[in-house]
Amino acid sequence: MAQERRTSREQTPPPRRRKRRRRSAGAALGSALLYVVAVIGISVLLACVGWIAANDVLALNKAPVEVTLTIDKDDKLSDVTDILKEKGLIEYKFLFNLFAMFTHGEDKIAPGTYTLTTDMDYRALIANMGTNSATKAVVTVTIPEGYTVQQIFQLLEEKGVSTVEELNETAATHDYKFSFLQDIPLGKPERLEGYLYPDTYEFTTPHNTTWAINKMLVRFDEQFTDEMRQEVADGGRTIYEILTVASMIERETDGTDHEKIASVIYNRLNNPNSSGTNGYLQIDATLVYITGKEPRESDKDIDSPYNTYLYPGLPAGPIANPGITSIRAAMEPEKTSYYYYALGDDNQHHFFKTLKEHTNFLASQERYKTSG
């Protein structure tokens, strides 16, 4: 048995140890180099991307360009970003949006027209699209003589200065501290009719609405001098009355005969029983002010305090914003005996003392025959 056990042990081989394979030094070095190359490559790529992004954020290496753009009040940040991209001021919209989000740029951007350049980095672009930006575009607006308040406000809206709605609100409710406005109650934008001096102005776009209107009131205050105010007072009239007469002159004149038209108005006012006028001014321009269009015969029956066919004396107030020539004519009319005037086929005003002369002239003119 012992022999068998010994033989059995001798026949069972001992367990063999696995030999661990050792990586060669060359393979290990290759892997390390590959890793290093990969890291360097990724780093270089990230550096390049970062440099390109930094160029856009910091406005580096951009060709010098100056552009004017307009941001509307309904534009969102994404709309602004689209405009900046379209104008060539930025390259990467997602990057600008990200920057604006972290810097609260969306809250700083205001509607308006701005002049921007490619020298401006992201921070400067946002700062220069704000309410108090010095880069707001400046627009020159010429207000013609004889424009009404509403025509002026419409023109300012077209030029991007403000909106008609905002201008009306300010004109109606803001208490401007000019002496000539102190007796005119708040409530309607037409309270400023006659006082928005027609001239050429420069406005930023948009312009503070209160200041925009103030510009025109200041110009009136400058043009209507203390000497003129004293002359009006000495004549027993008010500035409001003078402007009402001047506005009718402005709307009735074709650029000439200001003083003669003024004389007809005053002759009718001062001598209501002369030549059958009974104190009615019968100024067609007052009908235009009421309706906003060329007068018709039926308009003479419109019940309005501005209707000088229906109510004698001056209308309720100015019907336009007159220039200095019409204002001076209202202050110093020509001395005549005229009570009537009409525009002839020759595009000249013709003046008459009597209704008969006036009627005969109208019958001789083609323009009145065809108009019925």
C-alpha positions as CSV (number, residue, x, y, z in Angstrom):
1,M,0.0,0.0,0.0
2,A,2.8,2.3,0.9
3,Q,4.3,1.6,-2.5
4,E,1.0,2.5,-4.2
5,R,0.7,5.7,-2.3
6,R,4.2,6.7,-3.2
7,T,3.6,5.9,-6.8
8,S,0.4,7.8,-6.9
9,R,2.1,10.8,-5.4
10,E,4.9,10.5,-7.9
11,Q,2.4,10.3,-10.8
12,T,0.5,13.5,-9.8
13,P,2.4,16.5,-11.1
14,P,2.6,19.6,-8.9
15,P,0.5,22.7,-10.0
16,R,2.3,24.9,-12.4
17,R,2.6,28.7,-11.7
18,R,1.4,31.0,-14.4
19,K,4.0,33.3,-15.7
20,R,2.9,37.0,-15.8
21,R,3.5,38.5,-19.2
22,R,5.5,41.6,-18.9
23,R,4.8,44.5,-21.3
24,S,7.9,45.4,-23.1
25,A,9.4,48.8,-22.3
26,G,8.8,49.9,-25.8
27,A,5.1,49.3,-25.8
28,A,4.7,51.2,-22.5
29,L,6.6,54.1,-23.9
30,G,4.5,54.2,-27.0
31,S,1.3,54.3,-25.0
32,A,2.6,57.1,-22.9
33,L,3.6,59.1,-26.0
34,L,0.2,58.5,-27.5
35,Y,-1.5,59.8,-24.4
36,V,0.7,62.8,-24.3
37,V,0.0,63.6,-28.0
38,A,-3.7,63.2,-27.4
39,V,-3.6,65.5,-24.4
40,I,-1.6,68.1,-26.3
41,G,-3.8,67.8,-29.3
42,I,-6.9,68.4,-27.3
43,S,-5.3,71.2,-25.5
44,V,-4.2,72.9,-28.7
45,L,-7.7,72.4,-30.1
46,L,-9.3,73.9,-27.0
47,A,-6.8,76.7,-27.1
48,C,-7.6,77.5,-30.7
49,V,-11.4,77.4,-30.0
50,G,-10.8,79.6,-26.9
51,W,-8.7,82.0,-28.9
52,I,-11.3,82.2,-31.7
53,A,-14.0,82.8,-29.1
54,A,-11.9,85.3,-27.2
55,N,-11.4,87.2,-30.5
56,D,-15.1,87.6,-30.9
57,V,-15.8,88.4,-27.2
58,L,-13.0,90.9,-27.0
59,A,-13.4,92.3,-30.6
60,L,-9.9,91.3,-31.6
61,N,-8.6,91.2,-35.2
62,K,-11.8,92.5,-36.7
63,A,-11.9,94.7,-39.8
64,P,-13.0,98.2,-38.9
65,V,-16.7,98.6,-39.7
66,E,-19.3,101.1,-38.5
67,V,-23.0,100.2,-38.8
68,T,-26.3,101.7,-37.7
69,L,-29.0,99.4,-36.4
70,T,-32.4,99.7,-34.9
71,I,-33.8,97.8,-32.0
72,D,-37.6,97.8,-31.8
73,K,-39.4,97.7,-28.4
74,D,-40.8,94.2,-29.2
75,D,-37.3,92.7,-30.0
76,K,-36.1,89.9,-27.7
77,L,-32.4,89.2,-27.0
78,S,-32.4,86.6,-29.7
79,D,-33.6,89.2,-32.2
80,V,-30.9,91.6,-31.1
81,T,-28.3,88.8,-31.5
82,D,-29.6,88.1,-35.0
83,I,-29.2,91.8,-35.9
84,L,-25.6,91.9,-34.5
85,K,-24.7,88.8,-36.5
86,E,-26.3,90.1,-39.7
87,K,-24.4,93.4,-39.3
88,G,-21.1,91.7,-38.8
89,L,-20.5,92.9,-35.3
90,I,-20.4,89.4,-33.8
91,E,-19.5,85.9,-35.1
92,Y,-21.1,83.6,-32.6
93,K,-24.6,84.1,-31.6
94,F,-24.7,81.4,-28.9
95,L,-21.6,82.9,-27.3
96,F,-23.1,86.4,-27.2
97,N,-26.4,85.1,-25.8
98,L,-24.4,83.2,-23.1
99,F,-22.4,86.4,-22.3
100,A,-25.5,88.5,-22.1
101,M,-27.2,85.9,-19.9
102,F,-24.4,85.9,-17.3
103,T,-24.0,89.7,-17.4
104,H,-27.7,90.5,-17.4
105,G,-27.2,92.2,-20.7
106,E,-30.8,91.7,-21.8
107,D,-32.0,94.0,-19.1
108,K,-29.6,96.7,-20.3
109,I,-30.5,96.8,-23.9
110,A,-33.1,99.4,-24.9
111,P,-35.1,100.1,-28.1
112,G,-33.5,102.7,-30.3
113,T,-31.2,103.3,-33.3
114,Y,-27.5,103.0,-32.5
115,T,-24.2,103.5,-34.3
116,L,-21.9,100.7,-33.4
117,T,-18.5,99.5,-34.6
118,T,-16.5,96.3,-34.7
119,D,-14.1,97.8,-32.2
120,M,-16.6,97.2,-29.5
121,D,-16.4,94.0,-27.5
122,Y,-19.4,92.2,-26.1
123,R,-19.5,94.3,-23.0
124,A,-19.2,97.6,-25.1
125,L,-21.9,96.4,-27.5
126,I,-24.4,95.9,-24.7
127,A,-23.5,99.1,-23.0
128,N,-23.9,101.1,-26.2
129,M,-27.4,99.7,-26.8
130,G,-28.7,101.1,-23.5
131,T,-31.0,104.0,-22.6
132,N,-28.2,106.5,-21.9
133,S,-25.9,105.4,-24.7
134,A,-23.9,108.0,-26.4
135,T,-24.0,106.1,-29.6
136,K,-27.7,106.6,-30.3
137,A,-28.2,107.7,-33.8
138,V,-29.1,111.4,-34.3
139,V,-31.8,112.3,-36.7
140,T,-32.6,115.8,-38.1
141,V,-36.3,116.6,-38.3
142,T,-37.7,119.7,-40.0
143,I,-41.2,120.6,-38.8
144,P,-43.0,122.6,-41.5
145,E,-44.9,125.7,-40.6
146,G,-48.6,125.1,-40.2
147,Y,-48.3,121.5,-39.0
148,T,-50.8,120.5,-36.3
149,V,-49.8,118.7,-33.1
150,Q,-50.9,115.4,-34.5
151,Q,-48.9,115.9,-37.8
152,I,-45.8,116.8,-35.8
153,F,-46.1,113.7,-33.6
154,Q,-46.7,111.5,-36.7
155,L,-43.5,112.9,-38.3
156,L,-41.5,112.3,-35.1
157,E,-42.7,108.7,-35.0
158,E,-41.7,108.2,-38.7
159,K,-38.3,109.5,-37.8
160,G,-37.9,107.1,-34.9
161,V,-37.9,109.8,-32.2
162,S,-40.9,108.4,-30.3
163,T,-44.3,107.0,-30.8
164,V,-47.5,109.0,-31.4
165,E,-49.0,107.3,-28.4
166,E,-46.2,108.3,-26.0
167,L,-46.1,111.8,-27.4
168,N,-49.8,112.3,-27.0
169,E,-49.6,111.0,-23.4
170,T,-46.8,113.4,-22.5
171,A,-48.4,116.4,-24.2
172,A,-51.7,115.8,-22.4
173,T,-50.4,115.1,-18.9
174,H,-46.9,116.7,-18.4
175,D,-47.0,120.0,-16.7
176,Y,-44.4,122.1,-18.5
177,K,-43.4,125.1,-16.5
178,F,-43.6,127.7,-19.2
179,S,-45.6,130.9,-18.3
180,F,-47.5,130.8,-21.6
181,L,-49.0,127.4,-20.7
182,Q,-50.0,128.0,-17.1
183,D,-53.6,128.9,-17.9
184,I,-54.1,125.9,-20.3
185,P,-55.5,122.9,-18.5
186,L,-54.0,119.4,-18.8
187,G,-56.0,116.7,-20.4
188,K,-55.5,116.7,-24.2
189,P,-52.4,116.8,-26.4
190,E,-54.0,119.6,-28.4
191,R,-53.4,121.9,-25.4
192,L,-49.9,122.5,-27.0
193,E,-51.4,123.5,-30.3
194,G,-49.7,126.6,-31.5
195,Y,-46.7,126.3,-29.1
196,L,-44.6,123.6,-30.9
197,Y,-42.4,125.9,-32.9
198,P,-41.9,124.8,-36.5
199,D,-38.1,124.6,-37.1
200,T,-35.3,122.1,-37.7
201,Y,-34.3,120.0,-34.7
202,E,-31.9,117.2,-33.9
203,F,-33.2,114.2,-31.9
204,T,-31.6,111.0,-30.7
205,T,-33.6,107.9,-31.7
206,P,-35.4,107.3,-29.6
207,H,-35.5,110.5,-27.7
208,N,-36.9,111.1,-24.2
209,T,-40.5,112.1,-25.0
210,T,-40.7,114.8,-22.4
211,W,-37.5,116.4,-23.6
212,A,-38.4,116.1,-27.3
213,I,-41.5,118.2,-26.8
214,N,-39.6,120.5,-24.5
215,K,-37.2,121.2,-27.3
216,M,-40.0,122.7,-29.4
217,L,-41.5,124.6,-26.5
218,V,-38.1,126.1,-25.6
219,R,-37.7,127.2,-29.3
220,F,-41.1,128.9,-29.1
221,D,-40.1,130.6,-25.8
222,E,-36.9,131.9,-27.5
223,Q,-38.7,133.2,-30.7
224,F,-41.6,134.8,-28.9
225,T,-39.5,137.4,-27.2
226,D,-40.3,139.5,-24.1
227,E,-40.7,142.6,-26.4
228,M,-43.3,140.7,-28.4
229,R,-45.2,139.6,-25.3
230,Q,-45.3,143.2,-24.1
231,E,-46.6,144.3,-27.4
232,V,-49.3,141.7,-27.3
233,A,-50.3,142.8,-23.7
234,D,-50.3,146.5,-24.8
235,G,-52.7,145.6,-27.6
236,G,-55.2,144.1,-25.1
237,R,-54.8,140.6,-26.4
238,T,-53.4,137.4,-25.1
239,I,-50.7,135.1,-26.5
240,Y,-53.3,132.4,-27.0
241,E,-55.5,134.7,-29.1
242,I,-52.5,135.8,-31.2
243,L,-51.5,132.2,-31.8
244,T,-55.1,131.3,-32.7
245,V,-55.2,134.1,-35.4
246,A,-51.6,133.3,-36.5
247,S,-52.5,129.6,-37.0
248,M,-55.4,130.5,-39.2
249,I,-53.2,132.8,-41.2
250,E,-50.6,130.0,-41.6
251,R,-53.1,127.5,-42.8
252,E,-54.8,129.9,-45.2
253,T,-51.8,131.6,-46.8
254,D,-49.9,130.2,-49.7
255,G,-46.7,131.8,-48.5
256,T,-47.7,135.4,-49.2
257,D,-50.2,138.0,-48.1
258,H,-49.9,137.1,-44.4
259,E,-50.7,140.7,-43.3
260,K,-53.7,141.1,-45.7
261,I,-55.3,137.9,-44.5
262,A,-54.7,139.0,-40.9
263,S,-56.5,142.3,-41.8
264,V,-59.6,140.4,-43.0
265,I,-59.7,138.3,-39.8
266,Y,-59.5,141.4,-37.6
267,N,-61.9,143.4,-39.7
268,R,-64.5,140.7,-39.2
269,L,-63.7,140.4,-35.5
270,N,-63.7,144.1,-34.8
271,N,-66.6,145.1,-37.1
272,P,-69.1,142.2,-36.9
273,N,-71.9,144.2,-38.4
274,S,-70.0,145.3,-41.4
275,S,-70.5,143.9,-44.9
276,G,-72.8,141.1,-43.8
277,T,-70.2,139.0,-42.0
278,N,-71.9,139.2,-38.6
279,G,-68.6,138.3,-36.9
280,Y,-68.3,134.9,-38.5
281,L,-64.8,134.3,-39.7
282,Q,-65.8,131.6,-42.2
283,I,-62.2,130.2,-42.4
284,D,-62.1,126.9,-44.3
285,A,-59.0,125.9,-42.5
286,T,-60.9,125.5,-39.3
287,L,-63.1,122.9,-41.0
288,V,-60.0,121.0,-42.2
289,Y,-58.8,121.0,-38.6
290,I,-62.1,119.4,-37.5
291,T,-62.3,116.8,-40.2
292,G,-58.7,116.3,-41.3
293,K,-59.6,116.6,-45.0
294,E,-60.6,119.1,-47.6
295,P,-63.8,120.9,-46.6
296,R,-67.2,120.1,-48.0
297,E,-70.3,122.2,-47.9
298,S,-71.9,119.9,-45.3
299,D,-68.9,120.4,-43.0
300,K,-70.2,123.9,-42.3
301,D,-72.9,122.4,-40.1
302,I,-70.6,120.4,-37.9
303,D,-71.2,121.4,-34.3
304,S,-67.7,122.2,-33.1
305,P,-66.2,125.2,-31.2
306,Y,-63.6,125.3,-34.0
307,N,-66.3,125.7,-36.7
308,T,-66.0,129.4,-37.7
309,Y,-69.0,129.0,-40.0
310,L,-71.3,128.0,-37.1
311,Y,-69.9,130.1,-34.3
312,P,-68.8,133.8,-34.5
313,G,-65.5,135.0,-33.3
314,L,-62.3,133.1,-32.8
315,P,-62.3,129.3,-32.8
316,A,-61.7,127.4,-29.5
317,G,-57.9,127.7,-30.0
318,P,-55.0,127.5,-32.5
319,I,-55.6,125.1,-35.4
320,A,-51.9,124.7,-36.2
321,N,-48.4,125.7,-35.1
322,P,-47.5,128.9,-36.9
323,G,-44.1,130.3,-37.9
324,I,-42.8,133.7,-36.9
325,T,-44.1,135.4,-40.1
326,S,-47.7,134.5,-39.3
327,I,-47.2,135.4,-35.7
328,R,-46.0,138.8,-36.5
329,A,-48.8,139.3,-39.0
330,A,-51.3,138.4,-36.3
331,M,-49.7,141.1,-34.1
332,E,-49.3,143.7,-36.8
333,P,-51.9,143.2,-39.5
334,E,-52.1,145.4,-42.6
335,K,-54.7,148.2,-42.4
336,T,-57.3,147.5,-45.1
337,S,-61.0,147.6,-45.7
338,Y,-61.2,144.0,-46.9
339,Y,-63.7,141.5,-45.5
340,Y,-63.3,138.8,-48.0
341,Y,-60.6,136.9,-49.9
342,A,-60.3,133.9,-52.2
343,L,-57.7,132.0,-54.1
344,G,-58.0,132.6,-57.8
345,D,-57.2,130.4,-60.8
346,D,-53.8,132.1,-60.9
347,N,-53.1,130.7,-57.4
348,Q,-53.0,134.2,-56.0
349,H,-55.2,135.6,-53.2
350,H,-57.7,138.2,-54.2
351,F,-59.2,140.6,-51.7
352,F,-62.6,142.3,-51.6
353,K,-64.5,144.8,-49.6
354,T,-68.0,143.6,-50.2
355,L,-69.8,140.3,-50.5
356,K,-71.0,141.2,-54.0
357,E,-67.4,141.7,-55.2
358,H,-66.5,138.4,-53.6
359,T,-69.4,136.5,-55.1
360,N,-68.8,137.9,-58.6
361,F,-65.1,136.8,-58.4
362,L,-66.0,133.3,-57.4
363,A,-68.4,133.0,-60.3
364,S,-65.6,134.0,-62.7
365,Q,-63.2,131.3,-61.5
366,E,-63.1,127.8,-63.0
367,R,-61.9,126.3,-59.7
368,Y,-65.2,127.3,-58.0
369,K,-67.4,126.3,-61.0
370,T,-66.0,122.8,-61.1
371,S,-66.1,122.4,-57.3
372,G,-69.8,123.2,-57.3
